[in-house]
Amino acid sequence: MRLIIRMKSLLTLLFCLLLSGVFAQDHKMNYYFNKVTVSNFINYEYDTKVKYIHFINEKDTTYSLVVALQENSKTATLYDFENKFLVNFNANFNYEKVEDLNKLNHVILRNNVFWGRKKRSKKFVEDREYEKDSVTNQTIVHVTQYKNSKRKKIINEHYYIFEKNDKINNNGKNSIKNYLSNKYKINFSEDDNLKKIIHLKGAKNAGETEIVTIDAADFNFTFKIDDAIPYHIPKTTHTIK
C-alpha cells in the first residue's frame, strides 16, 4: 500500500515537472527600447575593463537592459524594477547593432529581487566647482558630496567632463547635465554632452566611465523564458501568453 502511494506521489511530481517545462517554454516576454548607450568602464582598483551597452525606454523607466562585455565574460541582465525580478542571459557575441539582442540565450528569470538603495543622510551637503577650458572646449564639473555640513567624510566624488560631440546626446530630462544645470545654474552650451565621468575614492582616481555613443532605437525585444528561480512566471504587461 505504501509503495503504491509513493509511486503515485512520484508520478504526480513528474507530471508537474513536465508541465512546468512546457509552461516555461510557452511563455515569452517583450520589452521596448528606444535608446542605446555604449560606454567603456575602467576600474583601476581591480584592473578591469568592461564595455557596457545600456538599453532603455525613455518613456518608461521601470525597466532597463544592460549587456556587459569583458575579456572572459559576456553577460546581459534585464532589470524589471516595477515587478521585482531580473532576467539573466548569455551574450556570446560581439555587439554591433540592436538586433543582436536576438542572439541572447540561456534565459533565466529570477523572482523576488529587491534593489536596496544606499542610505544617504538627509544632512548630506554637496559642493561643486566648474571651469570651461577654452583650449579643449570642455566644461569640467567637480562634485563632492559630504555626509554633513562638517565636510569631514566624503561619500561621493566625481569629475564630469562635457564636450561637443555629434556621437552622443544625453540632454534628456533625467540627465546629469540637466541636474547640474538646474541645481547649480551652470551655463552649459546646448551642444555640450557628457563624455566622461572620473570616479574618485580617497582623492585617487578609482575608475573612469567614457561614453562612446548614444543612439536612438526602435526595437521590441521578445524572448522566451527557459527557466525561473523560484519557478514562477510573473503576469505583467510584458508577458506574452
MARGULUM-224012 format. One record per residue: residue in three letters; z, x, y of N, C-alpha, C, O in turn. Coordinates in steps of 0.1 Angstrom, whole numbers, padded with zeros to 4 digits, always signed. Atoms other than C-alpha are relative to their C-alpha. Layout:
ALAZXYZXYZXYZXY/...
% end
This chain:
MET+0000+0008-0012+0000+0000+0000+0000+0009+0013-0008+0006+0022/ARG-0001-0009-0011+0010+0028+0024-0014+0007+0002-0018+0010+0013/LEU+0013-0007+0000-0023+0046+0015-0010-0009+0007-0018-0004+0015/ILE+0010+0010-0006-0043+0015+0024+0002-0001+0015-0008-0001+0023/ILE-0004+0001-0015-0025+0012+0058-0005+0012+0007-0010+0011+0018/ARG+0004-0012-0007-0031+0048+0066-0016+0001+0001-0021+0006+0011/MET+0014+0000+0000-0068+0045+0056-0006-0009+0011-0015-0005+0018/LYS+0005+0009-0010-0072+0015+0079+0003+0006+0014-0006+0005+0023/SER-0003-0006-0012-0055+0034+0107-0010+0011+0004-0014+0012+0015/LEU+0010-0011-0002-0078+0064+0103-0014-0006+0003-0021+0000+0012/LEU+0013+0006-0003-0109+0042+0102+0000-0006+0014-0010-0005+0021/THR-0001+0005-0013-0097+0024+0133-0001+0011+0011-0008+0009+0021/LEU+0001-0011-0009-0092+0057+0151-0014+0006+0001-0018+0009+0012/LEU+0014-0006+0001-0126+0070+0140-0009-0009+0008-0018-0005+0015/PHE+0008+0010-0006-0142+0038+0152+0001+0001+0015-0009+0000+0023/CYS-0002-0001-0014-0126+0041+0186-0006+0012+0006-0011+0012+0017/LEU+0005-0013-0005-0136+0077+0190-0015-0001+0001-0021+0004+0010/LEU+0014+0002+0000-0172+0068+0181-0004-0009+0012-0014-0006+0019/LEU+0002+0009-0012-0171+0040+0207+0001+0008+0013-0006+0006+0022/SER-0002-0008-0013-0157+0064+0233-0011+0009+0002-0016+0011+0014/GLY+0011-0009-0002-0185+0089+0227-0012-0008+0005-0019-0003+0014/VAL+0011+0007-0004-0211+0062+0231+0002-0005+0015-0007-0005+0023/PHE-0004+0005-0014-0193+0048+0262-0002+0011+0010-0008+0008+0021/ALA+0002-0011-0009-0193+0082+0278-0014+0003+0003-0019+0006+0014/GLN+0014-0003-0001-0229+0088+0271-0008-0010+0008-0018-0007+0014/ASP+0007+0010-0007-0239+0055+0286+0003-0002+0015-0002-0010+0022/HIS-0005+0001-0014-0221+0060+0319-0006+0011+0009-0006+0023+0005/LYS+0005-0009-0010-0238+0075+0349+0007-0002+0013+0013-0012+0016/MET-0006+0001-0013-0227+0082+0384-0011+0005+0010-0020+0012+0006/ASN+0010-0003-0011-0247+0085+0417+0007+0003+0013+0015-0005+0017/TYR-0005-0004-0013-0238+0103+0449-0012+0004+0009-0021+0011+0005/TYR+0011-0003-0009-0260+0105+0480+0005+0011+0010+0016+0012+0015/PHE-0003-0011-0009-0262+0137+0501-0011+0001+0011-0023-0001+0008/ASN+0010-0001-0011-0279+0142+0535+0002+0013+0008-0005+0015+0018/LYS-0001-0013-0007-0267+0177+0545+0004+0011-0010+0013+0009-0018/VAL-0003-0011+0009-0266+0211+0527+0003+0012+0009-0005+0016+0017/THR-0004-0013-0007-0248+0242+0540+0001+0011-0010+0009+0010-0020/VAL-0001-0012+0008-0253+0276+0524+0008+0010+0007+0005+0014+0019/SER-0008-0010-0006-0227+0302+0531+0004+0011-0010+0004+0009-0022/ASN-0004-0011+0009-0216+0336+0518+0015+0004+0004+0018+0005+0016/PHE-0014-0003-0003-0179+0344+0515+0004+0013-0007+0001+0015-0018/ILE-0005-0013+0005-0164+0379+0511+0015+0000+0001+0021-0002+0012/ASN-0015-0002+0000-0127+0383+0501+0003+0014-0002+0001+0020-0012/TYR-0003-0015+0000-0116+0418+0510+0012+0003-0008+0014+0014-0013/GLU-0012-0003+0008-0082+0414+0493-0003+0002-0015+0003+0010-0021/TYR+0003-0001+0014-0097+0408+0459-0014+0005-0003-0018+0005-0015/ASP+0013-0006+0002-0131+0424+0464-0010-0009-0007-0016-0005-0017/THR+0009+0009+0006-0151+0393+0455-0010-0006+0010-0007-0007+0022/LYS+0011+0006-0008-0183+0377+0468-0004-0013-0006-0007-0013-0018/VAL+0004+0013+0005-0192+0341+0465-0010-0006+0009-0009-0006+0021/LYS+0010+0007-0007-0223+0322+0475+0004-0015-0002+0004-0020-0013/TYR-0004+0015+0001-0213+0285+0483-0012-0008+0005-0018-0005+0016/ILE+0009+0010-0005-0237+0256+0486+0007-0013+0000+0012-0018-0010/HIS-0009+0012-0003-0219+0226+0501-0008-0012+0003-0016-0012+0013/PHE+0008+0013-0003-0234+0191+0499+0009-0011+0005+0020-0013-0001/ILE-0009+0011-0006-0220+0163+0520-0009-0012+0004-0021-0011+0005/ASN+0006+0012-0006-0229+0128+0532+0008-0002+0013+0019-0005+0014/GLU-0006+0001-0014-0222+0128+0570+0006-0013+0003+0015-0014+0012/LYS-0005+0013-0002-0216+0091+0569+0011-0005-0009+0017-0015-0007/ASP-0010+0004+0010-0192+0091+0540+0007+0013-0004+0002+0021-0012/THR-0007-0013+0003-0166+0120+0539+0010-0001-0011+0018+0007-0013/THR-0009+0002+0011-0148+0106+0509-0004+0008-0013+0004+0008-0023/TYR+0004-0009+0011-0167+0130+0486-0009+0011+0004-0014+0011+0015/SER+0009-0011-0003-0185+0163+0485-0002+0008-0013+0005+0006-0023/LEU+0004-0008+0012-0201+0187+0460-0001+0015+0005-0008+0018+0014/VAL+0000-0014-0003-0196+0225+0460-0005+0008-0012+0000+0007-0022/VAL+0005-0009+0010-0217+0249+0440+0004+0014+0004+0002+0019+0015/ALA-0005-0014-0003-0201+0284+0437-0007+0010-0010-0005+0009-0022/LEU+0008-0010+0008-0223+0313+0425+0006+0014+0002+0006+0019+0013/GLN-0005-0013+0000-0207+0346+0417-0008+0008-0011-0016+0003-0018/GLU+0007-0009+0009-0219+0376+0397+0002-0004-0015-0008-0004-0022/ASN-0002+0003+0014-0203+0365+0365+0005-0015-0002+0010-0018-0013/SER-0005+0014+0002-0196+0328+0371-0009-0009+0009-0011-0006+0021/LYS+0007+0009-0007-0217+0299+0382+0005-0014-0003+0003-0019-0014/THR-0006+0013+0002-0200+0265+0386-0002-0009+0011-0007-0005+0022/ALA+0001+0010-0010-0201+0233+0405+0011-0010-0002+0015-0013-0013/THR-0011+0010+0000-0174+0208+0414-0003-0011+0010-0006-0009+0022/LEU+0001+0011-0009-0178+0173+0428+0014-0006+0002+0021-0009-0007/TYR-0013+0005-0003-0147+0161+0446-0001-0015+0006-0008-0017+0016/ASP-0001+0014-0004-0141+0123+0449+0014-0002+0005+0023-0006-0003/PHE-0013+0001-0006-0112+0122+0473+0006-0014+0000+0018-0016-0002/GLU-0005+0014+0000-0110+0084+0475+0005-0005-0013+0015-0012-0014/ASN-0004+0005+0013-0108+0078+0438+0008+0010-0008+0011+0007-0020/LYS-0010-0010+0006-0087+0109+0430-0005+0005-0014+0002+0006-0023/PHE+0005-0008+0012-0110+0126+0404-0010+0010+0005-0015+0009+0016/LEU+0011-0010-0003-0133+0156+0403-0009+0001-0013-0005-0003-0024/VAL+0010-0002+0011-0163+0164+0381-0004+0015+0000-0009+0020+0010/ASN+0004-0014+0001-0169+0199+0368-0014+0001-0007-0017-0007-0016/PHE+0013-0003+0005-0204+0212+0360-0002+0015-0003+0005+0023+0003/ASN+0005-0014+0002-0220+0244+0346-0012+0001+0009-0020-0009+0010/ALA+0011-0002-0009-0245+0258+0371-0008+0013-0003-0008+0022+0004/ASN+0007-0012+0005-0266+0283+0351-0014+0001+0006-0024+0000-0002/PHE+0013-0002-0006-0294+0287+0376+0001+0006+0014+0013+0006+0019/ASN+0000-0005-0013-0303+0303+0409-0005-0011+0010-0016-0016+0008/TYR+0003+0012-0008-0302+0276+0436-0012+0004+0010-0011+0014+0017/GLU+0011-0001-0009-0335+0272+0456-0002-0013+0009-0005-0012+0021/LYS+0002+0013-0007-0337+0235+0466+0009-0010-0006+0015-0009-0016/VAL-0010+0010+0003-0316+0204+0465-0002-0007-0014+0007-0011-0021/GLU+0003+0006+0013-0334+0191+0434+0005+0008-0012+0006+0003-0023/ASP-0006-0009+0010-0319+0220+0415+0013-0006-0006+0018-0002-0016/LEU-0012+0007+0005-0288+0198+0412-0002-0007-0013+0007-0009-0021/ASN+0003+0007+0012-0305+0180+0384+0001+0010-0012+0001+0005-0024/LYS-0002-0009+0011-0301+0212+0363+0014+0002-0004+0017+0008-0014/LEU-0014-0001+0004-0263+0209+0363+0002-0006-0013-0003-0017-0016/ASN-0002+0006+0014-0250+0203+0328+0015+0002-0003+0023+0006+0004/HIS-0014-0001+0005-0218+0201+0307+0009-0007+0010+0018-0001+0015/VAL-0007+0008-0011-0204+0173+0329+0014-0005-0005+0014-0014-0015/ILE-0013+0004+0004-0166+0168+0326+0007-0006+0012+0009+0000+0022/LEU-0007+0007-0011-0148+0142+0347+0015+0002-0002+0020+0000-0014/ARG-0014-0002+0001-0111+0150+0354+0007-0011+0009+0006-0011+0021/ASN-0007+0011-0007-0089+0120+0363+0013+0004+0006+0019+0015+0003/ASN-0014-0001-0006-0057+0116+0383+0002+0014+0007+0013+0020+0004/VAL-0001-0012-0007-0063+0146+0405+0006-0003+0014+0001-0012+0021/PHE-0006+0002-0013-0042+0148+0437-0001+0013+0008+0003+0024+0003/TRP+0002-0011-0009-0051+0171+0465+0012+0001+0010+0013-0007+0019/GLY-0011-0002-0009-0019+0184+0481-0004+0007+0013-0012+0016+0013/ARG+0003-0006-0013-0020+0192+0518+0011+0010+0003+0023+0007+0001/LYS-0009-0010-0004-0004+0222+0532+0009-0006+0011+0005-0012+0020/LYS-0010+0006-0010+0028+0212+0551-0001+0009+0012+0001+0021+0011/ARG+0000-0008-0013+0025+0223+0587+0010-0007+0009+0010-0019+0012/SER-0011+0005-0009+0054+0220+0611-0007-0008+0012-0017-0004+0017/LYS+0005+0007-0012+0049+0194+0638+0002+0007+0013-0003+0004+0023/LYS-0003-0008-0012+0062+0220+0662-0010+0012+0001-0008+0020+0010/PHE+0009-0011-0001+0033+0244+0655-0007+0000+0013-0010-0010+0019/VAL+0007-0002-0012+0016+0258+0685-0012+0009-0002-0013+0017-0012/GLU+0013-0007+0002-0019+0273+0689-0004+0007+0013-0004+0001+0024/ASP+0006-0008-0011-0032+0300+0712-0014+0003-0002-0019+0004-0014/ARG+0014-0003+0001-0068+0307+0719-0004+0009+0012+0001+0008+0023/GLU+0007-0008-0010-0089+0332+0738-0014+0001-0004-0017+0001-0016/TYR+0014-0001+0004-0126+0335+0740-0008+0008+0011-0003+0009+0022/GLU+0008-0007-0009-0153+0355+0755-0015-0002-0003-0018-0005-0015/LYS+0015+0001+0002-0191+0353+0760-0006+0014+0001-0005+0020+0012/ASP+0006-0014+0000-0208+0386+0750-0014-0001+0005-0023-0007-0001/SER+0013+0000-0006-0238+0390+0773-0011+0008-0007-0023+0006-0006/VAL+0009-0009+0007-0253+0417+0751-0005-0007-0013-0017-0007-0015/THR+0004+0007+0013-0253+0398+0718-0002-0015+0001-0007-0021-0008/ASN+0002+0015-0003-0254+0363+0734+0009-0008-0010+0005-0019-0014/GLN-0009+0007+0009-0224+0354+0712+0012-0005+0008+0016+0001+0018/THR-0013+0004-0005-0194+0333+0720+0010+0002-0011+0009-0004-0022/ILE-0010-0004+0010-0163+0346+0702+0013-0007+0004+0018-0005+0015/VAL-0013+0007-0002-0132+0324+0699+0010+0005-0010+0008+0005-0022/HIS-0011-0005+0008-0099+0338+0687+0011-0011+0000+0016-0013+0011/VAL-0010+0011+0000-0075+0311+0675+0012+0005-0009+0010+0009-0020/THR-0012-0004+0007-0039+0319+0664+0010-0012+0000+0013-0017+0010/GLN-0009+0011+0002-0016+0292+0650+0014+0006-0004+0015+0014-0013/TYR-0014-0004+0002+0022+0298+0651+0008-0011-0006+0006-0023-0003/LYS-0009+0010+0006+0050+0280+0632+0006-0009+0011+0008-0021+0010/ASN-0007+0007-0011+0067+0271+0665-0002+0007+0013-0009+0018+0013/SER+0002-0005-0013+0069+0279+0702+0005+0014+0001+0002+0021+0011/LYS-0005-0014-0001+0088+0312+0695-0011+0010-0003-0010+0022+0001/ARG+0012-0009+0003+0054+0326+0683+0004+0013-0008-0001+0023-0005/LYS-0004-0012+0008+0070+0349+0657-0007-0001-0013-0011+0010-0019/LYS+0007+0001+0013+0054+0335+0625-0014-0006+0001-0015-0017+0005/ILE+0013+0004+0000+0017+0333+0623-0004-0008-0013-0001-0002-0024/ILE+0004+0007+0012+0004+0306+0599-0015+0000-0002-0019-0002-0014/ASN+0014-0001+0001-0033+0309+0606-0006+0008+0011-0001+0008+0023/GLU+0006-0008-0011-0055+0333+0625-0015+0002-0004-0018+0007-0015/HIS+0014-0002+0002-0093+0333+0628-0008+0004+0012-0004+0001+0023/TYR+0010-0002-0010-0122+0345+0648-0012-0009-0004-0017-0008-0015/TYR+0012+0008+0002-0151+0320+0652-0011+0006+0009-0009+0007+0021/ILE+0011-0006-0007-0184+0335+0662-0012-0009+0001-0017-0014-0010/PHE+0011+0009-0002-0210+0313+0677-0012+0007+0006-0011+0017+0014/GLU+0012-0006-0005-0246+0322+0684-0012-0010-0001-0011-0020-0008/LYS+0011+0009+0000-0280+0307+0690-0008+0004-0013-0012+0015-0015/ASN+0007-0002+0013-0297+0303+0656-0007-0013-0005-0001-0023-0006/ASP+0008+0012+0003-0325+0280+0646+0003-0005-0015+0000-0016-0018/LYS-0002+0004+0014-0315+0280+0609+0013-0008-0002+0015-0013-0013/ILE-0013+0007+0002-0281+0264+0615+0002-0009+0012-0001-0006+0023/ASN-0004+0009-0010-0269+0234+0634+0012-0008-0005+0011-0017-0013/ASN-0012+0006+0004-0233+0225+0630+0008-0006+0012+0020-0002+0014/ASN-0005+0006-0012-0227+0205+0661+0005-0015-0002+0006-0022+0008/GLY-0004+0014+0003-0215+0173+0644+0013-0004+0006+0020+0005+0011/LYS-0013+0005-0006-0186+0151+0654+0012+0007-0005+0022+0009+0002/ASN-0012-0006+0007-0162+0167+0629-0001+0016+0000+0006+0022-0008/SER+0002-0014+0000-0174+0203+0636+0011+0008+0007+0018+0002+0015/ILE-0010-0008-0007-0152+0232+0646-0004+0002+0014+0005+0002+0023/LYS+0004-0001-0014-0173+0236+0677+0004-0012+0008+0009-0010+0019/ASN-0004+0012-0007-0166+0200+0687+0015+0000+0002+0020-0004+0013/TYR-0014-0001-0001-0129+0205+0680+0005+0010+0011+0013+0006+0020/LEU-0004-0010-0010-0126+0237+0701-0005-0004+0014+0002-0002+0024/SER+0005+0005-0013-0147+0222+0729+0008-0010+0006+0011-0010+0018/ASN-0008+0011-0005-0126+0191+0732+0014+0004+0003+0020+0000+0013/LYS-0014-0004-0002-0092+0208+0729+0002+0010+0010+0011+0009+0018/TYR-0002-0011-0009-0098+0239+0749-0010+0000+0012-0010+0009+0020/LYS+0010+0001-0010-0127+0228+0771-0008+0013+0001-0012+0017+0012/ILE+0008-0012+0001-0147+0258+0760-0015-0004+0003-0020-0014-0002/ASN+0013+0004-0005-0181+0257+0777-0011+0006-0009-0017+0016-0006/PHE+0011-0004+0009-0205+0261+0747-0013-0004+0006-0015-0014+0012/SER+0014+0004-0003-0242+0261+0752-0004-0010-0011+0002-0010-0022/GLU+0004+0010+0010-0259+0232+0734-0006+0006-0013-0004+0000-0024/ASP+0006-0007+0012-0277+0256+0710+0009+0010-0006+0005+0018-0014/ASP-0010-0009+0006-0245+0276+0702+0004-0006-0013+0008-0018-0014/ASN-0004+0004+0013-0238+0273+0665+0009+0010-0007+0008+0022-0005/LEU-0010-0009+0007-0210+0286+0643-0007+0008-0010-0014+0003-0020/LYS+0007-0009+0009-0224+0316+0625+0010+0007-0010+0006+0009-0022/LYS-0009-0007+0009-0193+0334+0611+0014-0003+0003+0018-0006+0015/ILE-0014+0001-0001-0156+0330+0605+0007+0012-0006+0004+0015-0017/ILE-0008-0011+0005-0133+0360+0602+0014-0004-0002+0021-0009+0007/HIS-0013+0005+0003-0101+0352+0584+0010+0012+0000+0008+0022-0007/LEU-0010-0011-0001-0071+0374+0593+0012-0003-0007+0017-0015-0008/LYS-0013+0001+0007-0040+0380+0573+0008+0012+0004+0005+0023+0000/GLY-0009-0012-0004-0012+0402+0587-0008+0009+0009-0007+0021+0008/ALA+0008-0007-0009-0036+0413+0615-0011+0008-0006-0018+0017+0000/LYS+0010-0007+0007-0060+0426+0589-0011-0010-0004-0009-0022-0006/ASN+0011+0009+0004-0095+0412+0580+0001-0002-0015-0002+0006-0023/ALA-0002+0003+0014-0088+0394+0548-0013-0006-0006-0015-0005-0019/GLY+0012+0005+0006-0122+0378+0544-0009-0005+0011-0005-0007+0023/GLU+0010+0005-0009-0154+0366+0561-0008-0011-0006-0012-0010-0018/THR+0010+0010+0005-0175+0334+0558-0012+0001+0010-0010-0001+0022/GLU+0013+0000-0008-0211+0337+0570-0008-0012-0003-0012-0014-0015/ILE+0008+0012+0002-0231+0305+0574-0015+0005+0001-0019+0011+0010/VAL+0014-0005+0002-0267+0312+0562-0010-0010+0006-0018-0008+0014/THR+0009+0011-0004-0285+0279+0566+0008-0014+0000+0017-0015-0008/ILE-0004+0014+0001-0277+0242+0573-0012-0008+0001-0020-0008+0011/ASP+0012+0008+0001-0304+0218+0563+0003-0015-0002+0013-0018-0008/ALA-0001+0014+0003-0309+0181+0563-0005-0003-0014-0014+0005-0019/ALA+0004+0004+0014-0313+0164+0529-0001-0015-0001+0004-0022+0008/ASP+0001+0015+0002-0322+0130+0515+0000-0001-0016-0011-0003-0021/PHE+0000-0002+0015-0311+0132+0478+0011-0009-0006+0023-0008-0002/ASN-0009+0008+0009-0295+0108+0453+0003+0008-0012-0007+0010-0020/PHE-0003-0008+0012-0277+0129+0427+0006-0009-0011+0017-0014-0009/THR-0005+0008+0012-0274+0110+0394+0002+0008-0012-0006+0017-0015/PHE-0004-0008+0012-0257+0124+0364+0007-0008-0010+0013-0019-0007/LYS-0007+0007+0011-0243+0114+0330+0013+0007-0003+0013+0019-0004/ILE-0013-0006+0004-0207+0119+0321+0000+0004-0015-0002-0005-0023/ASP-0001-0005+0014-0203+0140+0289+0014-0003-0006+0015-0006-0018/ASP-0014+0002+0005-0165+0137+0287+0009-0002+0012+0005+0001+0023/ALA-0009+0002-0011-0135+0127+0307+0014+0003-0005+0018+0001-0017/ILE-0014-0005+0004-0099+0141+0307+0010-0005+0011+0009-0002+0022/PRO+0000+0008+0012-0079+0119+0302-0011-0009-0001-0018-0012+0009/TYR+0012+0008+0001-0105+0096+0288+0000-0013+0008+0008-0022+0004/HIS+0000+0013-0008-0113+0070+0314-0012+0002+0010-0012+0012+0017/ILE+0011+0000-0010-0145+0063+0335+0004-0009+0011+0003-0021+0009/PRO-0004+0009-0011-0134+0050+0369-0011-0009+0004-0023-0005+0004/LYS+0010+0010-0005-0151+0019+0382+0000+0002+0015+0009-0003+0022/THR+0002-0003-0015-0163+0030+0417-0013-0005+0004-0022-0009-0004/THR+0013+0004-0005-0192+0022+0439-0011+0010-0004-0023+0008-0003/HIS+0009-0010+0004-0207+0054+0425-0003-0001-0015-0012+0006-0020/THR+0002+0001+0014-0206+0043+0388-0012-0009-0003-0013-0020+0003/ILE+0011+0008+0004-0238+0031+0373+0002-0005-0014+0004+0003-0023/LYS-0003+0006+0013-0233+0007+0344-0013-0002-0008-0013-0007-0019/
% end
